[in-house]
């Protein structure tokens, strides 16, 4: 991947949550073939249940890579790391809605207090750019049309409320202190290396094991699907060319009901409709998400490159071929439910 602005100085980038699904792919992309020249990356990750060190194996031996195990709420550690970096890409978050409904303590601590700890340290040390990675869930549910970046934040779950709070803190650091903060809000991600509590890997791994898949309510909830490659493309465009203090929606351009997604996964795994089990709907389940991503398209040239049929087929193939990666994680998911 080439930087959007080739004259931009080389960066020492701190990536929080860089052992997780999206963060690790961002790191692998930065340090892989075609990545921006001169970049050095430090991953800060507490390796909670969703952080997997194996996600970083492809880049672990690169001279430009380093890893620190630690908590983004650890002020002393964050202060030390921030002093040695030029930019931050902040992925670290508790992100599973169902877990937030059961208990929101960890979500408030990590997503709100952790973000505040990072922002304050970035301000103290004059960090050049702070990219705050958020979610379309902060907008709530929309029956028709699409949210723009100016839409009000109306979160409905403890998870999305904690992310909305962190967004507002990040933007306040720009407006109050002039910190170069850039916020991204993405639609639903899918792809390889996704922790198997999320719907696509949960359903795929269940189906590969001959199990039924749990479909919430009537299956009519609608999501826009974004491949991880395209999400990382968007984040890099914002990091290298976005405007300070701005929010950028990143969408995938594929709207599907959960029922239709389930049908596609059944077909991809060679399973029939008898493998679907309808379960009680999630509390406060948002009916539809849809983001207008024309701003990042018009300003930065973003367009999704991965068509959904290809991306889904590649994703199913990856899980089929990488049981050794997901089977231990699957056991952890089962134990914590």
FENGI-V34750 format. One record per residue. N is the residue number from 1. OMEGA is omega in degrees with one decimal (none if undefined). Layout:
# FENGI-V34750
n-><N	N>
omega-><OMEGA	OMEGA>
This chain:
# FENGI-V34750
n-><1	2	3	4	5	6	7	8	9	10	11	12	13	14	15	16	17	18	19	20	21	22	23	24	25	26	27	28	29	30	31	32	33	34	35	36	37	38	39	40	41	42	43	44	45	46	47	48	49	50	51	52	53	54	55	56	57	58	59	60	61	62	63	64	65	66	67	68	69	70	71	72	73	74	75	76	77	78	79	80	81	82	83	84	85	86	87	88	89	90	91	92	93	94	95	96	97	98	99	100	101	102	103	104	105	106	107	108	109	110	111	112	113	114	115	116	117	118	119	120	121	122	123	124	125	126	127	128	129	130	131	132	133	134	135	136	137	138	139	140	141	142	143	144	145	146	147	148	149	150	151	152	153	154	155	156	157	158	159	160	161	162	163	164	165	166	167	168	169	170	171	172	173	174	175	176	177	178	179	180	181	182	183	184	185	186	187	188	189	190	191	192	193	194	195	196	197	198	199	200	201	202	203	204	205	206	207	208	209	210	211	212	213	214	215	216	217	218	219	220	221	222	223	224	225	226	227	228	229	230	231	232	233	234	235	236	237	238	239	240	241	242	243	244	245	246	247	248	249	250	251	252	253	254	255	256	257	258	259	260	261	262	263	264	265	266	267	268	269	270	271	272	273	274	275	276	277	278	279	280	281	282	283	284	285	286	287	288	289	290	291	292	293	294	295	296	297	298	299	300	301	302	303	304	305	306	307	308	309	310	311	312	313	314	315	316	317	318	319	320	321	322	323	324	325	326	327	328	329	330	331	332	333	334	335	336	337>
omega-><179.0	177.3	-178.3	-178.9	-174.5	-178.6	179.3	-177.8	176.9	-171.5	164.8	-170.5	172.2	179.9	177.9	-177.8	-173.7	173.6	179.3	-174.4	-175.2	-178.2	-178.4	178.2	174.9	179.8	179.1	179.2	178.9	-173.4	-178.8	178.2	179.7	177.8	-178.2	-176.9	171.2	-178.3	171.0	-172.9	169.4	175.6	170.7	-177.4	-179.1	179.2	169.3	-170.6	-175.8	177.6	-175.2	-179.7	-179.3	178.6	-176.6	-178.3	-178.4	-177.7	-171.5	-176.8	179.1	178.2	-177.5	-176.5	169.6	-177.0	175.8	173.9	-179.1	-173.1	178.6	174.5	179.5	-172.5	-177.6	179.7	-179.7	179.4	179.5	-178.5	-177.3	-179.9	-175.3	-176.2	-179.4	-173.9	177.1	166.3	-167.1	176.4	-167.5	-178.9	162.4	-166.7	-176.1	-173.8	-177.6	178.7	-179.7	178.1	178.3	179.6	-175.5	-176.0	-177.0	-178.4	178.7	-177.9	-175.1	-170.9	-178.3	-177.2	178.5	177.8	178.9	178.2	179.1	-178.1	-179.8	178.8	177.5	178.7	-179.2	-172.3	173.7	178.7	-173.0	-176.9	177.8	177.6	-178.5	-174.7	-176.7	-169.2	175.2	-177.8	178.5	-178.9	-175.7	-176.5	-179.9	-175.8	-179.9	178.4	-176.2	176.8	166.3	179.4	178.9	-179.7	178.8	177.3	-177.8	-175.7	-176.5	178.6	174.9	177.3	-176.6	175.9	179.1	177.1	176.7	178.1	-179.6	175.4	-177.4	175.4	-179.4	-179.0	177.1	177.0	174.1	-173.8	-178.6	-171.2	-178.2	177.8	-179.9	179.3	176.1	-174.4	172.1	175.8	-173.1	170.6	-173.8	179.9	170.9	178.8	-179.3	176.0	178.4	-177.0	-169.0	166.5	178.5	-165.3	-176.9	179.2	177.0	-178.6	-178.8	-177.4	172.9	-177.0	178.1	177.9	178.7	-177.1	174.0	178.2	-177.4	-178.8	-177.2	170.7	-179.5	-179.9	-174.9	178.5	-172.9	177.0	173.5	-171.8	-174.2	178.1	-176.5	177.4	-179.2	176.7	179.8	175.0	-179.1	179.6	179.6	176.2	178.7	-180.0	-172.5	-174.7	-178.4	-179.4	178.1	176.5	-176.2	174.0	178.3	172.5	177.3	-178.6	-179.3	177.1	178.4	178.1	178.8	166.7	176.4	177.0	179.1	176.3	179.3	178.4	179.4	179.0	175.4	179.8	-176.9	-178.0	178.8	-177.9	-178.7	-177.7	178.3	-179.6	178.7	175.8	178.1	-177.8	-180.0	-175.6	176.4	174.9	176.7	-174.0	178.5	-174.7	-175.4	170.8	173.0	179.6	171.0	-177.7	-179.7	-179.1	179.9	175.5	-174.0	-177.5	-168.5	176.3	179.9	167.5	175.1	-178.8	-174.8	177.4	-168.9	-179.0	178.9	-178.1	-179.2	178.8	178.3	-179.6	178.3	179.0	-179.5	179.4	177.2	-174.7	-174.3	177.5	-177.9	177.8	-170.4	-177.0	176.6	178.9	179.7	177.8	178.2	177.4	-178.2	-176.9	-176.4	179.3	none>
